[in-house]
């Protein structure tokens, strides 16, 4: 029975498209997050109602987006990007296809 519940939870997590995004903040730092609606989320960040990190670093600018068929995949990718150094994030922003080709 628990196996079918796990499958149901996995299906629920994978019903909608999800996106990972990187914002460049006013202080030139980067913020990475995930969402199901990128435009709405950037608006929320710029309104000061997004993540605590971005509230004092407005305005923010969208500099990178990746799309996924599943929230879980987007959340995994968000974690991966957050582990990158600033230099690696800058490279990803400049050359997004290179990161994908490397299997990251």
VEXKOL-856564 format. One record per residue: chain; x negated, y negated, z of N, C-alpha, C in turn; residue number from 1; residue in one letter. Coordinates in nm, 3 decimals, decimal comma. Each point is the difference from the previous one (the first is absolute). Layout:
# VEXKOL-856564
{"A" {X Y Z} {X Y Z} {X Y Z} NUM "a"};
...
END
This chain:
# VEXKOL-856564
{"A" {-0,081 0,120 0,000} {0,081 -0,120 0,000} {-0,086 -0,126 0,000} 1 "x"};
{"A" {-0,106 -0,003 0,080} {-0,082 -0,120 0,005} {-0,068 -0,027 -0,134} 2 "x"};
{"A" {-0,027 0,106 -0,078} {-0,060 -0,020 -0,132} {0,092 -0,081 -0,089} 3 "x"};
{"A" {0,130 0,030 0,002} {0,093 -0,075 -0,084} {0,013 -0,145 0,049} 4 "x"};
{"A" {-0,010 -0,021 0,131} {0,001 -0,137 0,052} {-0,123 -0,077 -0,047} 5 "x"};
{"A" {-0,116 0,067 -0,001} {-0,122 -0,063 -0,050} {0,016 -0,038 -0,147} 6 "x"};
{"A" {0,060 0,090 -0,079} {0,021 -0,029 -0,142} {0,095 -0,118 -0,016} 7 "x"};
{"A" {0,104 -0,005 0,080} {0,095 -0,110 -0,006} {-0,070 -0,131 0,034} 8 "x"};
{"A" {-0,083 0,000 0,104} {-0,073 -0,121 0,037} {-0,095 -0,042 -0,111} 9 "x"};
{"A" {-0,070 0,096 -0,061} {-0,091 -0,031 -0,111} {0,077 -0,060 -0,116} 10 "x"};
{"A" {0,116 0,056 -0,032} {0,080 -0,051 -0,111} {0,050 -0,141 0,031} 11 "x"};
{"A" {0,038 -0,024 0,125} {0,048 -0,133 0,038} {-0,113 -0,102 -0,013} 12 "x"};
{"A" {-0,122 0,040 0,032} {-0,114 -0,090 -0,010} {-0,039 -0,025 -0,146} 13 "x"};
{"A" {0,046 0,083 -0,092} {-0,043 -0,009 -0,139} {0,112 -0,039 -0,095} 14 "x"};
{"A" {0,107 -0,057 0,050} {0,111 -0,037 -0,087} {-0,024 -0,129 -0,075} 15 "x"};
{"A" {-0,073 -0,094 0,058} {-0,018 -0,132 -0,061} {-0,145 -0,021 -0,040} 16 "x"};
{"A" {-0,018 -0,088 -0,098} {-0,135 -0,045 -0,035} {-0,056 -0,077 0,119} 17 "x"};
{"A" {-0,128 0,011 0,018} {-0,068 -0,075 0,105} {-0,127 -0,059 -0,060} 18 "x"};
{"A" {-0,045 -0,109 0,060} {-0,114 -0,073 -0,053} {-0,099 -0,031 0,111} 19 "x"};
{"A" {-0,127 0,003 -0,034} {-0,105 -0,048 0,088} {-0,047 -0,132 -0,059} 20 "x"};
{"A" {-0,021 -0,098 0,084} {-0,039 -0,131 -0,050} {-0,115 -0,055 0,084} 21 "x"};
{"A" {-0,078 -0,087 -0,062} {-0,104 -0,073 0,070} {0,030 -0,148 -0,018} 22 "x"};
{"A" {-0,001 -0,071 0,111} {0,018 -0,145 -0,001} {-0,132 -0,066 0,031} 23 "x"};
{"A" {-0,026 -0,112 -0,066} {-0,112 -0,084 0,040} {0,058 -0,112 0,085} 24 "x"};
{"A" {-0,049 -0,012 0,120} {0,051 -0,100 0,093} {-0,071 -0,134 -0,021} 25 "x"};
{"A" {0,055 -0,106 0,057} {-0,056 -0,134 -0,015} {-0,143 -0,009 0,052} 26 "x"};
{"A" {-0,037 0,086 0,095} {-0,136 -0,001 0,054} {-0,094 0,095 -0,075} 27 "x"};
{"A" {0,045 0,044 -0,120} {-0,076 0,089 -0,088} {-0,019 0,142 0,054} 28 "x"};
{"A" {0,080 0,039 0,098} {-0,001 0,139 0,044} {0,106 0,075 -0,079} 29 "x"};
{"A" {-0,004 0,134 0,009} {0,098 0,083 -0,070} {0,091 0,071 0,099} 30 "x"};
{"A" {0,124 0,013 -0,039} {0,098 0,077 0,077} {0,058 0,105 -0,093} 31 "x"};
{"A" {0,006 0,124 0,046} {0,056 0,111 -0,078} {0,124 0,052 0,069} 32 "x"};
{"A" {0,104 0,026 -0,078} {0,124 0,055 0,054} {0,071 0,083 -0,105} 33 "x"};
{"A" {0,115 0,055 0,038} {0,082 0,074 -0,094} {0,144 -0,049 0,014} 34 "x"};
{"A" {0,077 0,016 -0,107} {0,139 -0,045 -0,001} {0,076 0,068 -0,113} 35 "x"};
{"A" {0,130 -0,016 0,000} {0,081 0,046 -0,113} {0,040 -0,116 -0,090} 36 "x"};
{"A" {-0,031 -0,124 0,042} {0,034 -0,120 -0,078} {-0,111 -0,103 0,018} 37 "x"};
{"A" {-0,092 -0,004 -0,093} {-0,119 -0,084 0,012} {0,035 -0,149 0,005} 38 "x"};
{"A" {0,084 -0,047 -0,090} {0,034 -0,143 -0,002} {0,062 -0,045 0,132} 39 "x"};
{"A" {0,094 0,079 0,050} {0,065 -0,034 0,127} {-0,103 -0,002 0,113} 40 "x"};
{"A" {-0,089 0,097 0,000} {-0,098 0,010 0,109} {-0,098 -0,118 -0,001} 41 "x"};
{"A" {-0,044 -0,040 -0,117} {-0,091 -0,115 -0,008} {0,072 -0,126 0,049} 42 "x"};
{"A" {0,126 -0,015 -0,038} {0,080 -0,114 0,046} {0,011 0,000 0,152} 43 "x"};
{"A" {0,023 0,117 0,058} {0,010 0,012 0,146} {-0,133 -0,038 0,066} 44 "x"};
{"A" {-0,111 0,048 -0,055} {-0,131 -0,038 0,055} {-0,018 -0,150 -0,006} 45 "x"};
{"A" {0,032 -0,063 -0,113} {-0,020 -0,144 -0,014} {0,097 -0,082 0,085} 46 "x"};
{"A" {0,111 0,060 0,041} {0,094 -0,068 0,089} {-0,042 0,011 0,147} 47 "x"};
{"A" {-0,109 0,073 0,026} {-0,048 0,015 0,137} {0,073 0,106 0,078} 48 "x"};
{"A" {0,074 0,085 -0,070} {0,077 0,104 0,067} {-0,051 0,139 -0,033} 49 "x"};
{"A" {-0,116 0,007 -0,064} {-0,060 0,128 -0,036} {-0,087 0,050 0,114} 50 "x"};
{"A" {-0,107 0,065 -0,035} {-0,092 0,056 0,099} {-0,062 -0,111 0,084} 51 "x"};
{"A" {-0,028 0,031 0,123} {-0,062 -0,096 0,091} {-0,130 -0,056 -0,060} 52 "x"};
{"A" {-0,076 0,088 -0,067} {-0,128 -0,042 -0,057} {0,016 -0,115 -0,099} 53 "x"};
{"A" {0,104 0,005 -0,082} {0,015 -0,101 -0,106} {0,068 -0,127 0,048} 54 "x"};
{"A" {0,064 0,003 0,116} {0,076 -0,117 0,046} {-0,084 -0,126 0,013} 55 "x"};
{"A" {-0,122 0,016 0,047} {-0,086 -0,117 0,018} {-0,099 -0,017 -0,115} 56 "x"};
{"A" {0,021 0,075 -0,108} {-0,093 -0,005 -0,113} {0,073 -0,031 -0,131} 57 "x"};
{"A" {0,106 -0,078 0,011} {0,079 -0,034 -0,118} {-0,056 -0,123 -0,069} 58 "x"};
{"A" {0,029 -0,013 -0,130} {0,078 0,093 -0,083} {-0,084 0,121 -0,043} 59 "x"};
{"A" {0,071 0,106 -0,033} {-0,066 0,119 -0,051} {0,029 0,011 -0,149} 60 "x"};
{"A" {-0,091 0,068 -0,070} {0,014 0,017 -0,145} {-0,015 0,148 -0,032} 61 "x"};
{"A" {0,091 0,053 -0,079} {-0,005 0,140 -0,042} {-0,114 0,018 -0,100} 62 "x"};
{"A" {-0,094 0,091 0,031} {-0,114 0,020 -0,089} {-0,011 0,143 -0,054} 63 "x"};
{"A" {0,078 0,093 0,055} {-0,009 0,139 -0,047} {0,125 0,075 0,040} 64 "x"};
{"A" {0,050 0,085 -0,093} {0,117 0,085 0,027} {-0,023 0,136 -0,064} 65 "x"};
{"A" {0,039 0,106 0,071} {0,003 0,136 -0,054} {0,137 0,058 0,029} 66 "x"};
{"A" {0,055 0,076 -0,093} {0,133 0,058 0,021} {-0,010 0,151 0,022} 67 "x"};
{"A" {0,094 0,051 0,079} {0,006 0,142 0,035} {0,146 0,044 -0,002} 68 "x"};
{"A" {0,020 0,127 -0,026} {0,135 0,054 -0,002} {0,051 0,037 0,137} 69 "x"};
{"A" {-0,079 -0,025 0,103} {0,033 0,052 0,132} {-0,062 -0,089 0,108} 70 "x"};
{"A" {0,073 -0,026 0,106} {-0,051 -0,080 0,111} {-0,124 0,062 0,062} 71 "x"};
{"A" {0,003 0,132 0,015} {-0,113 0,067 0,062} {-0,128 -0,022 -0,080} 72 "x"};
{"A" {0,010 0,007 -0,131} {-0,118 -0,024 -0,084} {-0,050 -0,143 0,017} 73 "x"};
{"A" {0,092 -0,094 0,003} {-0,037 -0,141 0,017} {-0,065 -0,023 0,136} 74 "x"};
{"A" {0,053 0,062 0,103} {-0,055 -0,016 0,133} {-0,141 0,061 0,009} 75 "x"};
{"A" {-0,019 0,113 -0,067} {-0,133 0,062 -0,004} {-0,099 -0,092 -0,071} 76 "x"};
{"A" {0,043 -0,057 -0,111} {-0,087 -0,089 -0,077} {-0,030 -0,128 0,079} 77 "x"};
{"A" {0,099 -0,052 0,070} {-0,022 -0,118 0,084} {-0,110 0,029 0,101} 78 "x"};
{"A" {0,007 0,114 0,066} {-0,102 0,037 0,098} {-0,137 0,006 -0,067} 79 "x"};
{"A" {-0,004 0,062 -0,117} {-0,128 0,012 -0,073} {-0,059 -0,137 -0,032} 80 "x"};
{"A" {0,083 -0,091 -0,050} {-0,048 -0,133 -0,035} {-0,049 -0,074 0,124} 81 "x"};
{"A" {0,070 0,017 0,111} {-0,041 -0,068 0,124} {-0,135 0,049 0,051} 82 "x"};
{"A" {-0,043 0,117 -0,044} {-0,131 0,052 0,040} {-0,113 -0,058 -0,085} 83 "x"};
{"A" {0,033 -0,063 -0,112} {-0,100 -0,054 -0,091} {-0,065 -0,126 0,058} 84 "x"};
{"A" {-0,123 -0,021 -0,038} {-0,068 -0,125 0,037} {0,057 -0,115 -0,083} 85 "x"};
{"A" {-0,030 -0,121 0,038} {0,045 -0,115 -0,077} {-0,051 0,009 -0,144} 86 "x"};
{"A" {-0,127 0,036 -0,015} {-0,059 0,012 -0,133} {0,075 0,104 -0,084} 87 "x"};
{"A" {0,035 0,112 0,059} {0,075 0,103 -0,072} {0,140 -0,048 -0,036} 88 "x"};
{"A" {0,063 -0,075 0,089} {0,132 -0,057 -0,030} {-0,009 -0,099 -0,116} 89 "x"};
{"A" {-0,104 -0,081 0,001} {-0,017 -0,096 -0,110} {-0,019 0,073 -0,132} 90 "x"};
{"A" {-0,074 0,109 0,001} {-0,020 0,080 -0,121} {0,134 0,062 -0,045} 91 "x"};
{"A" {0,078 0,049 0,093} {0,132 0,056 -0,033} {0,089 -0,107 -0,063} 92 "x"};
{"A" {-0,003 -0,120 0,054} {0,081 -0,110 -0,052} {-0,045 -0,037 -0,141} 93 "x"};
{"A" {-0,130 -0,005 -0,021} {-0,054 -0,035 -0,133} {0,021 0,111 -0,102} 94 "x"};
{"A" {-0,015 0,124 0,042} {0,005 0,115 -0,093} {0,086 0,113 0,057} 95 "x"};
{"A" {0,131 -0,019 0,004} {0,087 0,101 0,063} {-0,007 0,137 -0,066} 96 "x"};
{"A" {-0,017 0,007 -0,131} {-0,003 0,128 -0,071} {-0,125 0,080 0,036} 97 "x"};
{"A" {-0,110 -0,067 0,034} {-0,124 0,071 0,035} {0,019 0,081 0,126} 98 "x"};
{"A" {0,074 -0,053 0,098} {0,025 0,071 0,124} {0,087 0,123 -0,026} 99 "x"};
{"A" {0,101 -0,016 -0,085} {0,088 0,113 -0,033} {-0,076 0,108 -0,075} 100 "x"};
{"A" {-0,089 -0,040 -0,090} {-0,076 0,096 -0,079} {-0,097 0,079 0,087} 101 "x"};
{"A" {-0,044 -0,060 0,110} {-0,093 0,067 0,090} {0,072 0,096 0,093} 102 "x"};
{"A" {0,133 0,003 -0,008} {0,077 0,093 0,082} {0,023 -0,049 0,141} 103 "x"};
{"A" {-0,014 -0,127 0,023} {0,018 -0,055 0,133} {0,143 0,002 0,041} 104 "x"};
END
